[in-house]
Amino acid sequence: MRLRPVSAGEVEVSLDQYLRIVCCPACEGRPELHADGDALVCRECGTRYPVTDGIPSLLAEAVPAEEHPEQSPEAEEQFAPLPQRDLSVLVIHGPNLNLLGTREPEIYGSTTLEDIDRMLQAEALALGCLLRCVQSNHEGEIVSLVQSAREGYSALVINPAAYTHTSVAIRDALSALDCPKVEVHLSNIHAREEFRRVSITGAAVDGIISGFGAESYVLGLRAAVSLARKRA
């Protein structure tokens, strides 16, 4: 299956890979390919998502209310996904993350930053949101990027990297941002050197996901999108 990412370029994702990472925006259950191949169907709530020319859309098809009598109108309103154009997430990678794959692979793994961005684009497609990923080695530029999230972004995912432990400026920028914010780390910062166990920026975000390697980013994106939909 060829999937189109939500920004530039193309990402090749097999059907099995896609079904492992995708979740139903309505109930967060796992969809499966319908027998006729023209839709994904959630195993939990039965919501159908159309597949057109091999490209799935995580915007639900219209389904008569009587087909899901067990779902209350309140639940439908609570879990209804926002239109794709209305939900956008900014992902900020901090200093030295451009060296992923070669820098201390015993700690950070062999996955490159480009690999992580591809994973995030596939997950964003599954979640039905727009995504922008940026990386900077400069504190002031990261502050400006955080501030830019005030204009049109629904949520922020950030890995401040070394600035996690030192940057009051980034923390203050995060504190001034009203949208959902999730901090992520590849390694478990609490299992490392003492100076890495303190997150100055962590007090200014909604939550921290740490220690799951590249999967920390995917989990962080899911959390950010979930929070954004609840606050919409």
C-alpha positions, 0 to 999 in steps of 0.5 A, a space after each residue: 500500500 502506498 500512503 501519501 504523507 501529510 507534508 512533502 515527499 512520499 513514505 512507503 508503508 506496507 499494509 501490515 506496518 500501517 495497521 500496526 501503527 494506526 488507531 481509530 480516531 473515534 475510539 482509539 481501537 485498531 482497524 482492519 482492512 474490510 474484506 472488499 478492500 475499500 475501507 478500514 473498519 475499527 474492530 471496537 466501534 465499527 467505524 468505517 474509513 474509506 480507502 481510495 486508490 490504496 490511500 486510506 483516510 482517517 476521516 470517517 464515512 457517514 454511518 446511519 446512527 442506528 448502526 451504532 445504537 450503543 454509542 450515545 450522542 455525547 460520546 460521538 461528540 467527544 470522540 469525533 475527529 477534527 477535520 484534517 485541515 483543522 488539526 496541525 502539530 509542530 514537532 521540534 527536535 533539539 540540539 545534536 538530534 541531527 546526529 542520531 544514528 551515529 551519535 552514541 548508538 548504545 544510548 540513542 539507537 541506530 534510528 536516524 532523525 529522518 527515520 523518526 520523521 518518516 514514522 511521525 508522518 505515517 502516524 500523523 496520516 493515521 491520526 488525520 492531522 497535519 505535521 511539521 518537523 523541524 530541528 535546531 541546534 540553537 536555543 534562540 531559534 528553538 524559542 522562536 519555533 515554540 513561539 511560532 506554534 501560537 499561530 495556527 498549531 493545535 499542539 506541540 511535541 518537543 525534544 529539547 535534548 540537552 536544553 532540557 536541563 538548562 534552558 529557562 528561555 525555552 521553558 518560559 516560551 513553553 509556559 506562554 503557549 496555550 496549546 497541548 505540549 508533550 516533551 519526549 526523550 529517546 532515553 530514560 533520563 531518570 536512569 542516566 547521569 544525575 544532571 540529566 535527571 532534572 527537566 527544567 522544561 518539563 514543568 511547562 508541558 502537559 506531560 513527558 514521555 521518556 525511554 522508549 527510543 524512537 517510539 517516544 515520539 510516536 507516543 508523544 504525537 498520539 498524546 498531543 493529538 488526543 489532548 488537542 481533540 479534547 480541548 477543541 
